[in-house]
């Protein structure tokens, strides 16, 4: 997967999270902007999703 594909995939995941949970994702948007275009950013987002899925808040 290229960096561009990774970023697109990541954006789609977060869009679905926003729709599903309807929460305030402004902090994630800031992180996406700061990490935009960087493959490491995509890896960070995947780790964040794994953490979020295990979170007892859901």
C-alpha distance matrix in Angstrom:
0.0 3.8 6.7 8.1 6.0 6.3 9.8 10.6 9.8 11.8 14.5 15.0 15.5 18.0 19.6 20.3 21.6 23.9 25.3 25.8 27.5 28.9 29.1 29.1 25.5 26.7 25.8 22.1 22.2 23.6 21.0 18.2 20.2 20.8 17.2 15.8 13.2 12.9 9.9 12.9 13.9 11.0 12.0 15.6 15.2 14.0 17.0 19.1 18.4 19.3 22.4 23.3 23.1 25.5 27.7 31.2 31.5 29.7
3.8 0.0 3.8 5.4 5.2 6.1 8.6 9.9 10.5 12.1 14.2 15.4 16.4 18.4 19.9 21.3 22.5 24.3 25.9 26.9 28.4 29.4 29.4 28.9 25.3 25.9 25.0 21.6 21.1 22.2 19.7 16.8 18.2 18.7 15.3 13.5 10.4 10.5 8.4 11.9 12.8 10.7 12.5 15.6 15.5 15.2 18.1 19.9 19.7 21.1 23.8 24.6 24.9 27.4 29.3 32.8 32.8 31.3
6.7 3.8 0.0 3.8 5.5 5.0 6.2 8.6 9.8 10.3 12.2 14.3 15.2 16.5 18.2 20.1 21.0 22.4 24.4 25.6 26.7 27.4 27.0 26.2 22.5 22.8 21.8 18.5 17.9 18.7 16.3 13.4 14.6 14.9 11.5 9.8 6.7 6.9 5.4 9.2 9.6 8.1 10.5 13.1 13.1 13.6 16.4 17.8 18.1 19.8 22.1 22.8 23.7 26.2 27.6 31.3 31.0 29.7
8.1 5.4 3.8 0.0 3.8 5.4 5.2 6.2 8.6 9.8 10.6 12.5 14.3 15.5 16.5 18.6 20.0 21.1 22.7 24.4 25.8 26.1 26.1 25.4 21.8 22.0 21.7 18.3 17.2 18.4 16.6 13.2 14.1 15.3 12.5 9.7 7.0 8.9 8.5 12.1 11.5 9.9 13.0 15.2 14.3 15.1 18.3 19.1 18.9 21.2 23.5 23.6 24.4 27.3 28.5 32.0 31.3 29.9
6.0 5.2 5.5 3.8 0.0 3.8 5.4 5.1 6.0 8.4 9.8 10.6 12.3 14.3 15.3 16.7 18.4 20.0 21.2 22.5 24.3 25.0 25.4 25.2 21.7 22.6 22.4 18.7 18.0 19.8 17.9 14.5 16.2 17.6 14.5 12.2 10.1 11.3 9.9 13.2 12.6 9.9 12.6 15.2 13.8 13.8 17.3 18.3 17.4 19.5 22.3 22.2 22.5 25.5 27.0 30.4 30.0 28.1
6.3 6.1 5.0 5.4 3.8 0.0 3.8 5.5 5.1 6.0 8.6 9.9 10.5 12.3 14.2 15.5 16.5 18.3 20.1 21.0 22.4 23.4 23.3 23.0 19.5 20.4 19.7 16.1 16.0 17.6 15.2 12.2 14.4 15.4 12.1 10.5 9.0 9.3 7.2 10.0 9.3 6.3 8.9 11.5 10.2 10.2 13.6 14.7 14.1 16.1 18.7 19.0 19.5 22.3 23.8 27.3 27.0 25.4
9.8 8.6 6.2 5.2 5.4 3.8 0.0 3.8 5.5 5.0 6.1 8.7 9.9 10.6 12.2 14.3 15.2 16.4 18.4 19.8 20.9 21.4 21.2 20.5 16.9 17.4 17.0 13.5 12.8 14.4 12.5 9.1 11.0 12.5 9.7 7.5 6.8 8.2 7.7 10.3 8.3 6.3 9.9 11.3 9.7 10.9 14.2 14.4 14.2 16.8 18.9 18.7 19.8 22.7 23.6 27.1 26.3 24.9
10.6 9.9 8.6 6.2 5.1 5.5 3.8 0.0 3.8 5.4 5.1 6.3 8.7 10.0 10.5 12.5 14.3 15.3 16.6 18.3 20.0 20.4 20.8 20.6 17.2 18.2 18.5 14.9 13.9 16.3 14.9 11.3 13.1 15.4 13.0 10.4 9.9 11.9 11.4 14.0 12.0 9.5 12.9 14.4 12.0 12.8 16.4 16.3 15.2 18.0 20.4 19.6 20.2 23.5 24.5 27.7 26.7 24.8
9.8 10.5 9.8 8.6 6.0 5.1 5.5 3.8 0.0 3.8 5.5 5.2 6.3 8.8 9.9 10.8 12.5 14.4 15.6 16.5 18.4 19.4 20.0 20.3 17.1 18.7 18.7 15.0 14.8 17.4 15.6 12.5 15.1 17.0 14.3 12.6 12.3 13.2 11.8 13.9 12.1 8.9 11.5 13.2 10.5 10.3 14.1 14.4 12.7 15.1 17.9 17.2 17.3 20.6 21.9 25.1 24.4 22.4
11.8 12.1 10.3 9.8 8.4 6.0 5.0 5.4 3.8 0.0 3.8 5.4 5.1 6.3 8.6 10.0 10.6 12.4 14.4 15.3 16.4 17.4 17.4 17.3 13.9 15.4 15.1 11.3 11.6 14.1 12.1 9.2 12.3 14.0 11.5 10.4 11.1 11.6 10.6 11.8 9.4 6.5 9.3 10.2 7.1 7.8 11.4 11.1 9.9 12.8 15.1 14.3 15.1 18.3 19.2 22.6 21.7 20.1
14.5 14.2 12.2 10.6 9.8 8.6 6.1 5.1 5.5 3.8 0.0 3.8 5.4 5.2 6.1 8.7 9.8 10.5 12.4 14.1 15.3 15.5 15.8 15.6 12.3 13.6 14.2 10.6 9.8 12.8 11.9 8.6 11.1 13.7 12.1 10.3 11.6 13.1 13.0 14.4 11.4 9.5 12.6 12.8 9.6 11.1 14.4 13.2 12.0 15.4 17.2 15.8 16.8 20.2 20.6 23.7 22.3 20.5
15.0 15.4 14.3 12.5 10.6 9.9 8.7 6.3 5.2 5.4 3.8 0.0 3.8 5.5 5.0 6.2 8.6 9.9 10.6 12.2 14.2 14.8 15.9 16.5 13.8 15.8 16.7 13.2 12.8 16.1 15.3 12.3 14.8 17.5 15.8 14.0 14.9 16.4 15.7 17.2 14.6 12.0 14.7 15.2 11.7 12.2 15.6 14.6 12.5 15.6 17.8 16.0 16.3 19.9 20.6 23.3 22.0 19.7
15.5 16.4 15.2 14.3 12.3 10.5 9.9 8.7 6.3 5.1 5.4 3.8 0.0 3.8 5.5 5.2 6.3 8.8 10.1 10.5 12.2 13.6 14.3 15.3 12.5 15.1 15.5 11.9 12.6 15.8 14.5 12.2 15.4 17.6 15.7 14.8 16.0 16.6 15.5 16.3 13.7 11.0 12.9 13.2 9.5 9.4 12.6 11.5 8.9 12.0 14.2 12.4 12.5 16.1 17.0 19.8 18.7 16.4
18.0 18.4 16.5 15.5 14.3 12.3 10.6 10.0 8.8 6.3 5.2 5.5 3.8 0.0 3.8 5.3 4.8 6.1 8.6 9.6 10.4 11.1 11.2 11.7 8.8 11.4 11.9 8.6 9.2 12.7 11.8 9.9 13.0 15.4 14.2 13.6 15.6 16.4 16.0 16.4 13.2 11.4 13.5 12.8 9.0 10.2 12.8 10.7 8.9 12.5 13.8 11.5 12.6 16.1 16.1 18.9 17.2 15.4
19.6 19.9 18.2 16.5 15.3 14.2 12.2 10.5 9.9 8.6 6.1 5.0 5.5 3.8 0.0 3.8 5.4 5.1 6.3 8.6 10.1 10.0 11.3 12.0 9.8 12.2 13.9 11.0 10.6 14.3 14.4 12.1 14.5 17.5 16.7 15.4 17.3 18.8 18.7 19.5 16.3 14.5 17.0 16.4 12.7 13.8 16.5 14.4 12.4 15.9 17.2 14.6 15.3 19.0 18.8 21.1 19.1 16.9
20.3 21.3 20.1 18.6 16.7 15.5 14.3 12.5 10.8 10.0 8.7 6.2 5.2 5.3 3.8 0.0 3.8 5.4 5.1 5.9 8.5 9.6 11.5 13.3 11.7 14.7 16.1 13.3 13.7 17.4 17.0 15.1 17.9 20.5 19.4 18.5 20.1 21.2 20.5 21.2 18.2 16.0 17.8 17.5 13.7 13.9 16.5 14.6 11.8 14.8 16.4 13.5 13.4 17.2 17.3 19.3 17.5 14.8
21.6 22.5 21.0 20.0 18.4 16.5 15.2 14.3 12.5 10.6 9.8 8.6 6.3 4.8 5.4 3.8 0.0 3.8 5.5 5.0 5.9 7.6 8.6 10.5 9.0 12.6 13.5 11.0 12.3 15.7 15.2 14.1 17.2 19.4 18.5 18.3 20.4 21.0 20.4 20.4 17.3 15.5 16.9 15.9 12.2 12.6 14.5 12.0 9.4 12.5 13.4 10.2 10.6 14.2 13.9 15.9 14.0 11.6
23.9 24.3 22.4 21.1 20.0 18.3 16.4 15.3 14.4 12.4 10.5 9.9 8.8 6.1 5.1 5.4 3.8 0.0 3.8 5.6 5.6 5.1 6.3 8.0 7.0 10.3 12.2 10.4 10.9 14.4 14.9 13.9 16.3 18.9 18.8 18.3 20.9 21.9 21.9 22.0 18.6 17.3 19.1 17.7 14.1 15.3 17.1 14.2 12.3 15.7 16.0 12.7 13.7 17.1 16.1 17.8 15.2 13.2
25.3 25.9 24.4 22.7 21.2 20.1 18.4 16.6 15.6 14.4 12.4 10.6 10.1 8.6 6.3 5.1 5.5 3.8 0.0 3.8 5.8 5.4 8.4 10.8 10.7 13.8 16.0 14.1 14.3 18.0 18.6 17.2 19.5 22.4 22.1 21.2 23.5 24.7 24.6 25.0 21.7 20.0 21.9 20.9 17.1 17.8 19.9 17.3 14.8 17.9 18.6 15.1 15.4 18.8 18.0 19.2 16.7 14.2
25.8 26.9 25.6 24.4 22.5 21.0 19.8 18.3 16.5 15.3 14.1 12.2 10.5 9.6 8.6 5.9 5.0 5.6 3.8 0.0 3.8 5.9 8.6 11.8 11.8 15.4 17.0 15.2 16.2 19.7 19.8 18.8 21.6 24.0 23.4 23.0 25.2 26.0 25.4 25.4 22.4 20.5 21.8 20.7 17.1 17.2 18.9 16.3 13.5 16.0 16.7 13.1 12.7 16.0 15.3 16.2 14.0 11.0
27.5 28.4 26.7 25.8 24.3 22.4 20.9 20.0 18.4 16.4 15.3 14.2 12.2 10.4 10.1 8.5 5.9 5.6 5.8 3.8 0.0 3.8 5.4 9.0 9.8 13.4 14.8 13.6 15.2 18.3 18.5 18.2 21.0 23.1 22.9 23.0 25.6 26.1 25.8 25.3 22.2 20.8 21.8 20.2 16.8 17.3 18.3 15.3 13.0 15.5 15.3 11.6 11.9 14.8 13.3 13.9 11.1 8.8
28.9 29.4 27.4 26.1 25.0 23.4 21.4 20.4 19.4 17.4 15.5 14.8 13.6 11.1 10.0 9.6 7.6 5.1 5.4 5.9 3.8 0.0 3.8 6.9 8.5 11.6 13.9 13.3 14.0 17.2 18.2 17.8 20.0 22.5 22.8 22.7 25.5 26.5 26.6 26.3 22.9 21.9 23.4 21.6 18.2 19.3 20.5 17.2 15.5 18.4 18.0 14.3 15.3 18.1 16.3 16.9 13.7 12.0
29.1 29.4 27.0 26.1 25.4 23.3 21.2 20.8 20.0 17.4 15.8 15.9 14.3 11.2 11.3 11.5 8.6 6.3 8.4 8.6 5.4 3.8 0.0 3.8 6.0 9.1 10.9 10.9 12.2 14.8 15.9 16.3 18.4 20.4 21.1 21.5 24.6 25.2 25.6 24.8 21.3 20.8 22.1 19.8 16.7 18.3 18.9 15.4 14.4 17.3 16.2 12.7 14.5 16.9 14.5 15.4 11.9 11.3
29.1 28.9 26.2 25.4 25.2 23.0 20.5 20.6 20.3 17.3 15.6 16.5 15.3 11.7 12.0 13.3 10.5 8.0 10.8 11.8 9.0 6.9 3.8 0.0 3.8 5.7 7.9 8.9 9.7 11.8 13.4 14.3 15.9 17.8 19.0 19.5 22.9 23.6 24.5 23.6 20.0 20.1 21.6 19.0 16.2 18.5 19.0 15.3 15.1 18.3 17.0 13.9 16.4 18.6 16.1 17.4 14.1 14.1
25.5 25.3 22.5 21.8 21.7 19.5 16.9 17.2 17.1 13.9 12.3 13.8 12.5 8.8 9.8 11.7 9.0 7.0 10.7 11.8 9.8 8.5 6.0 3.8 0.0 3.8 5.5 5.3 6.3 8.9 10.0 10.6 12.5 14.4 15.3 15.9 19.2 19.8 20.7 19.9 16.2 16.4 18.1 15.5 12.8 15.3 16.1 12.5 12.6 16.1 15.1 12.4 15.1 17.6 15.6 17.7 14.9 14.7
26.7 25.9 22.8 22.0 22.6 20.4 17.4 18.2 18.7 15.4 13.6 15.8 15.1 11.4 12.2 14.7 12.6 10.3 13.8 15.4 13.4 11.6 9.1 5.7 3.8 0.0 3.8 5.4 5.0 6.3 8.7 9.7 10.6 12.4 14.2 14.8 18.5 19.3 20.8 19.9 16.2 17.1 19.1 16.3 14.1 17.2 17.9 14.4 15.3 18.7 17.6 15.3 18.4 20.6 18.6 20.7 17.9 18.2
25.8 25.0 21.8 21.7 22.4 19.7 17.0 18.5 18.7 15.1 14.2 16.7 15.5 11.9 13.9 16.1 13.5 12.2 16.0 17.0 14.8 13.9 10.9 7.9 5.5 3.8 0.0 3.8 5.4 5.2 6.4 8.7 10.0 10.7 12.3 13.9 17.5 17.6 19.0 17.5 14.0 15.4 16.8 13.6 12.1 15.4 15.4 12.0 13.7 16.8 15.3 13.7 17.1 18.9 16.9 19.4 17.0 17.8
22.1 21.6 18.5 18.3 18.7 16.1 13.5 14.9 15.0 11.3 10.6 13.2 11.9 8.6 11.0 13.3 11.0 10.4 14.1 15.2 13.6 13.3 10.9 8.9 5.3 5.4 3.8 0.0 3.8 5.3 5.0 6.1 8.6 9.8 10.3 11.5 14.9 15.0 16.0 14.9 11.3 12.1 13.7 10.9 8.8 12.1 12.7 9.6 10.8 14.2 13.5 12.0 15.1 17.3 16.0 18.9 16.9 17.0
22.2 21.1 17.9 17.2 18.0 16.0 12.8 13.9 14.8 11.6 9.8 12.8 12.6 9.2 10.6 13.7 12.3 10.9 14.3 16.2 15.2 14.0 12.2 9.7 6.3 5.0 5.4 3.8 0.0 3.8 5.4 5.0 6.2 8.6 9.8 10.0 13.6 14.6 16.2 15.8 12.0 12.9 15.4 13.1 11.0 14.4 15.6 12.9 13.8 17.4 17.1 15.4 18.3 20.8 19.6 22.4 20.1 20.0
23.6 22.2 18.7 18.4 19.8 17.6 14.4 16.3 17.4 14.1 12.8 16.1 15.8 12.7 14.3 17.4 15.7 14.4 18.0 19.7 18.3 17.2 14.8 11.8 8.9 6.3 5.2 5.3 3.8 0.0 3.8 5.4 5.2 6.2 8.6 9.7 13.5 14.0 16.2 15.3 11.7 13.7 15.9 13.2 12.1 15.8 16.4 13.8 15.7 18.9 18.1 17.1 20.3 22.4 21.0 23.8 21.8 22.1
21.0 19.7 16.3 16.6 17.9 15.2 12.5 14.9 15.6 12.1 11.9 15.3 14.5 11.8 14.4 17.0 15.2 14.9 18.6 19.8 18.5 18.2 15.9 13.4 10.0 8.7 6.4 5.0 5.4 3.8 0.0 3.8 5.4 5.0 6.0 8.1 11.7 11.4 13.1 11.8 8.3 10.5 12.3 9.5 8.8 12.6 13.1 10.9 13.2 16.2 15.6 15.1 18.3 20.2 19.3 22.5 21.0 21.3
18.2 16.8 13.4 13.2 14.5 12.2 9.1 11.3 12.5 9.2 8.6 12.3 12.2 9.9 12.1 15.1 14.1 13.9 17.2 18.8 18.2 17.8 16.3 14.3 10.6 9.7 8.7 6.1 5.0 5.4 3.8 0.0 3.8 5.5 5.1 5.4 8.9 9.6 11.3 11.1 7.3 8.7 11.5 9.7 8.3 11.9 13.4 11.7 13.1 16.4 16.6 16.0 18.6 21.0 20.6 23.9 22.3 22.1
20.2 18.2 14.6 14.1 16.2 14.4 11.0 13.1 15.1 12.3 11.1 14.8 15.4 13.0 14.5 17.9 17.2 16.3 19.5 21.6 21.0 20.0 18.4 15.9 12.5 10.6 10.0 8.6 6.2 5.2 5.4 3.8 0.0 3.8 5.5 5.0 8.8 10.1 12.9 12.9 9.6 11.6 14.5 12.8 12.0 15.6 17.0 15.3 16.9 20.1 20.2 19.5 22.3 24.7 24.0 27.2 25.4 25.3
20.8 18.7 14.9 15.3 17.6 15.4 12.5 15.4 17.0 14.0 13.7 17.5 17.6 15.4 17.5 20.5 19.4 18.9 22.4 24.0 23.1 22.5 20.4 17.8 14.4 12.4 10.7 9.8 8.6 6.2 5.0 5.5 3.8 0.0 3.8 5.7 9.0 9.1 12.1 11.2 8.4 11.5 13.7 11.7 12.0 15.6 16.3 15.0 17.3 20.1 19.9 19.9 22.9 24.8 24.1 27.4 26.0 26.3
17.2 15.3 11.5 12.5 14.5 12.1 9.7 13.0 14.3 11.5 12.1 15.8 15.7 14.2 16.7 19.4 18.5 18.8 22.1 23.4 22.9 22.8 21.1 19.0 15.3 14.2 12.3 10.3 9.8 8.6 6.0 5.1 5.5 3.8 0.0 3.8 6.4 5.6 8.3 7.6 4.9 8.0 10.2 8.9 9.5 12.8 13.8 13.3 15.4 18.0 18.3 18.6 21.3 23.2 23.1 26.7 25.7 25.7
15.8 13.5 9.8 9.7 12.2 10.5 7.5 10.4 12.6 10.4 10.3 14.0 14.8 13.6 15.4 18.5 18.3 18.3 21.2 23.0 23.0 22.7 21.5 19.5 15.9 14.8 13.9 11.5 10.0 9.7 8.1 5.4 5.0 5.7 3.8 0.0 3.8 5.5 8.4 9.4 6.8 8.5 11.7 11.3 10.9 14.0 15.8 15.3 16.7 19.5 20.4 20.3 22.6 25.0 25.1 28.6 27.4 26.9
13.2 10.4 6.7 7.0 10.1 9.0 6.8 9.9 12.3 11.1 11.6 14.9 16.0 15.6 17.3 20.1 20.4 20.9 23.5 25.2 25.6 25.5 24.6 22.9 19.2 18.5 17.5 14.9 13.6 13.5 11.7 8.9 8.8 9.0 6.4 3.8 0.0 3.8 6.6 8.9 7.6 8.6 11.7 12.5 12.5 14.8 17.0 17.2 18.3 20.9 22.2 22.5 24.3 26.8 27.3 30.9 30.0 29.3
12.9 10.5 6.9 8.9 11.3 9.3 8.2 11.9 13.2 11.6 13.1 16.4 16.6 16.4 18.8 21.2 21.0 21.9 24.7 26.0 26.1 26.5 25.2 23.6 19.8 19.3 17.6 15.0 14.6 14.0 11.4 9.6 10.1 9.1 5.6 5.5 3.8 0.0 3.8 5.3 5.2 7.0 9.2 10.0 11.1 13.2 14.8 15.6 17.2 19.2 20.4 21.3 23.2 25.2 25.9 29.6 29.1 28.7
9.9 8.4 5.4 8.5 9.9 7.2 7.7 11.4 11.8 10.6 13.0 15.7 15.5 16.0 18.7 20.5 20.4 21.9 24.6 25.4 25.8 26.6 25.6 24.5 20.7 20.8 19.0 16.0 16.2 16.2 13.1 11.3 12.9 12.1 8.3 8.4 6.6 3.8 0.0 3.8 5.2 5.2 6.6 8.8 10.0 11.0 12.8 14.4 15.6 17.1 18.8 20.0 21.5 23.4 24.6 28.4 28.3 27.7
12.9 11.9 9.2 12.1 13.2 10.0 10.3 14.0 13.9 11.8 14.4 17.2 16.3 16.4 19.5 21.2 20.4 22.0 25.0 25.4 25.3 26.3 24.8 23.6 19.9 19.9 17.5 14.9 15.8 15.3 11.8 11.1 12.9 11.2 7.6 9.4 8.9 5.3 3.8 0.0 3.8 5.4 5.1 6.2 8.7 10.0 10.7 12.3 14.3 15.5 16.6 18.3 20.1 21.5 22.6 26.4 26.5 26.3
13.9 12.8 9.6 11.5 12.6 9.3 8.3 12.0 12.1 9.4 11.4 14.6 13.7 13.2 16.3 18.2 17.3 18.6 21.7 22.4 22.2 22.9 21.3 20.0 16.2 16.2 14.0 11.3 12.0 11.7 8.3 7.3 9.6 8.4 4.9 6.8 7.6 5.2 5.2 3.8 0.0 3.8 5.4 5.0 6.2 8.7 9.9 10.4 12.4 14.3 15.2 16.2 18.3 20.2 20.8 24.5 24.1 23.9
11.0 10.7 8.1 9.9 9.9 6.3 6.3 9.5 8.9 6.5 9.5 12.0 11.0 11.4 14.5 16.0 15.5 17.3 20.0 20.5 20.8 21.9 20.8 20.1 16.4 17.1 15.4 12.1 12.9 13.7 10.5 8.7 11.6 11.5 8.0 8.5 8.6 7.0 5.2 5.4 3.8 0.0 3.8 5.3 5.1 6.3 8.7 9.8 10.6 12.5 14.3 15.1 16.6 18.7 19.8 23.6 23.4 22.6
12.0 12.5 10.5 13.0 12.6 8.9 9.9 12.9 11.5 9.3 12.6 14.7 12.9 13.5 17.0 17.8 16.9 19.1 21.9 21.8 21.8 23.4 22.1 21.6 18.1 19.1 16.8 13.7 15.4 15.9 12.3 11.5 14.5 13.7 10.2 11.7 11.7 9.2 6.6 5.1 5.4 3.8 0.0 3.8 5.4 5.2 6.3 8.6 9.9 10.7 12.5 14.2 15.5 17.0 18.5 22.3 22.7 22.1
15.6 15.6 13.1 15.2 15.2 11.5 11.3 14.4 13.2 10.2 12.8 15.2 13.2 12.8 16.4 17.5 15.9 17.7 20.9 20.7 20.2 21.6 19.8 19.0 15.5 16.3 13.6 10.9 13.1 13.2 9.5 9.7 12.8 11.7 8.9 11.3 12.5 10.0 8.8 6.2 5.0 5.3 3.8 0.0 3.8 5.5 5.2 6.2 8.7 10.0 10.6 12.2 14.3 15.6 16.4 20.2 20.3 20.3
15.2 15.5 13.1 14.3 13.8 10.2 9.7 12.0 10.5 7.1 9.6 11.7 9.5 9.0 12.7 13.7 12.2 14.1 17.1 17.1 16.8 18.2 16.7 16.2 12.8 14.1 12.1 8.8 11.0 12.1 8.8 8.3 12.0 12.0 9.5 10.9 12.5 11.1 10.0 8.7 6.2 5.1 5.4 3.8 0.0 3.8 5.4 4.9 6.2 8.6 9.7 10.2 12.2 14.3 15.0 18.7 18.3 17.8
14.0 15.2 13.6 15.1 13.8 10.2 10.9 12.8 10.3 7.8 11.1 12.2 9.4 10.2 13.8 13.9 12.6 15.3 17.8 17.2 17.3 19.3 18.3 18.5 15.3 17.2 15.4 12.1 14.4 15.8 12.6 11.9 15.6 15.6 12.8 14.0 14.8 13.2 11.0 10.0 8.7 6.3 5.2 5.5 3.8 0.0 3.8 5.4 5.1 6.3 8.7 9.7 10.6 12.6 14.2 17.9 18.2 17.3
17.0 18.1 16.4 18.3 17.3 13.6 14.2 16.4 14.1 11.4 14.4 15.6 12.6 12.8 16.5 16.5 14.5 17.1 19.9 18.9 18.3 20.5 18.9 19.0 16.1 17.9 15.4 12.7 15.6 16.4 13.1 13.4 17.0 16.3 13.8 15.8 17.0 14.8 12.8 10.7 9.9 8.7 6.3 5.2 5.4 3.8 0.0 3.8 5.4 5.1 6.3 8.6 9.9 10.9 12.4 16.2 16.9 16.7
19.1 19.9 17.8 19.1 18.3 14.7 14.4 16.3 14.4 11.1 13.2 14.6 11.5 10.7 14.4 14.6 12.0 14.2 17.3 16.3 15.3 17.2 15.4 15.3 12.5 14.4 12.0 9.6 12.9 13.8 10.9 11.7 15.3 15.0 13.3 15.3 17.2 15.6 14.4 12.3 10.4 9.8 8.6 6.2 4.9 5.4 3.8 0.0 3.8 5.4 5.1 6.0 8.6 10.0 10.4 14.2 14.2 14.2
18.4 19.7 18.1 18.9 17.4 14.1 14.2 15.2 12.7 9.9 12.0 12.5 8.9 8.9 12.4 11.8 9.4 12.3 14.8 13.5 13.0 15.5 14.4 15.1 12.6 15.3 13.7 10.8 13.8 15.7 13.2 13.1 16.9 17.3 15.4 16.7 18.3 17.2 15.6 14.3 12.4 10.6 9.9 8.7 6.2 5.1 5.4 3.8 0.0 3.8 5.4 4.9 6.0 8.6 9.7 13.2 13.3 12.2
19.3 21.1 19.8 21.2 19.5 16.1 16.8 18.0 15.1 12.8 15.4 15.6 12.0 12.5 15.9 14.8 12.5 15.7 17.9 16.0 15.5 18.4 17.3 18.3 16.1 18.7 16.8 14.2 17.4 18.9 16.2 16.4 20.1 20.1 18.0 19.5 20.9 19.2 17.1 15.5 14.3 12.5 10.7 10.0 8.6 6.3 5.1 5.4 3.8 0.0 3.8 5.4 5.2 6.5 8.7 12.3 13.4 12.6
22.4 23.8 22.1 23.5 22.3 18.7 18.9 20.4 17.9 15.1 17.2 17.8 14.2 13.8 17.2 16.4 13.4 16.0 18.6 16.7 15.3 18.0 16.2 17.0 15.1 17.6 15.3 13.5 17.1 18.1 15.6 16.6 20.2 19.9 18.3 20.4 22.2 20.4 18.8 16.6 15.2 14.3 12.5 10.6 9.7 8.7 6.3 5.1 5.4 3.8 0.0 3.8 5.5 5.3 6.2 10.0 11.1 11.3
23.3 24.6 22.8 23.6 22.2 19.0 18.7 19.6 17.2 14.3 15.8 16.0 12.4 11.5 14.6 13.5 10.2 12.7 15.1 13.1 11.6 14.3 12.7 13.9 12.4 15.3 13.7 12.0 15.4 17.1 15.1 16.0 19.5 19.9 18.6 20.3 22.5 21.3 20.0 18.3 16.2 15.1 14.2 12.2 10.2 9.7 8.6 6.0 4.9 5.4 3.8 0.0 3.8 5.4 5.0 8.5 8.5 8.2
23.1 24.9 23.7 24.4 22.5 19.5 19.8 20.2 17.3 15.1 16.8 16.3 12.5 12.6 15.3 13.4 10.6 13.7 15.4 12.7 11.9 15.3 14.5 16.4 15.1 18.4 17.1 15.1 18.3 20.3 18.3 18.6 22.3 22.9 21.3 22.6 24.3 23.2 21.5 20.1 18.3 16.6 15.5 14.3 12.2 10.6 9.9 8.6 6.0 5.2 5.5 3.8 0.0 3.8 5.5 8.3 9.2 7.6
25.5 27.4 26.2 27.3 25.5 22.3 22.7 23.5 20.6 18.3 20.2 19.9 16.1 16.1 19.0 17.2 14.2 17.1 18.8 16.0 14.8 18.1 16.9 18.6 17.6 20.6 18.9 17.3 20.8 22.4 20.2 21.0 24.7 24.8 23.2 25.0 26.8 25.2 23.4 21.5 20.2 18.7 17.0 15.6 14.3 12.6 10.9 10.0 8.6 6.5 5.3 5.4 3.8 0.0 3.8 6.4 8.7 8.4
27.7 29.3 27.6 28.5 27.0 23.8 23.6 24.5 21.9 19.2 20.6 20.6 17.0 16.1 18.8 17.3 13.9 16.1 18.0 15.3 13.3 16.3 14.5 16.1 15.6 18.6 16.9 16.0 19.6 21.0 19.3 20.6 24.0 24.1 23.1 25.1 27.3 25.9 24.6 22.6 20.8 19.8 18.5 16.4 15.0 14.2 12.4 10.4 9.7 8.7 6.2 5.0 5.5 3.8 0.0 3.8 5.4 6.4
31.2 32.8 31.3 32.0 30.4 27.3 27.1 27.7 25.1 22.6 23.7 23.3 19.8 18.9 21.1 19.3 15.9 17.8 19.2 16.2 13.9 16.9 15.4 17.4 17.7 20.7 19.4 18.9 22.4 23.8 22.5 23.9 27.2 27.4 26.7 28.6 30.9 29.6 28.4 26.4 24.5 23.6 22.3 20.2 18.7 17.9 16.2 14.2 13.2 12.3 10.0 8.5 8.3 6.4 3.8 0.0 3.8 5.5
31.5 32.8 31.0 31.3 30.0 27.0 26.3 26.7 24.4 21.7 22.3 22.0 18.7 17.2 19.1 17.5 14.0 15.2 16.7 14.0 11.1 13.7 11.9 14.1 14.9 17.9 17.0 16.9 20.1 21.8 21.0 22.3 25.4 26.0 25.7 27.4 30.0 29.1 28.3 26.5 24.1 23.4 22.7 20.3 18.3 18.2 16.9 14.2 13.3 13.4 11.1 8.5 9.2 8.7 5.4 3.8 0.0 3.8
29.7 31.3 29.7 29.9 28.1 25.4 24.9 24.8 22.4 20.1 20.5 19.7 16.4 15.4 16.9 14.8 11.6 13.2 14.2 11.0 8.8 12.0 11.3 14.1 14.7 18.2 17.8 17.0 20.0 22.1 21.3 22.1 25.3 26.3 25.7 26.9 29.3 28.7 27.7 26.3 23.9 22.6 22.1 20.3 17.8 17.3 16.7 14.2 12.2 12.6 11.3 8.2 7.6 8.4 6.4 5.5 3.8 0.0
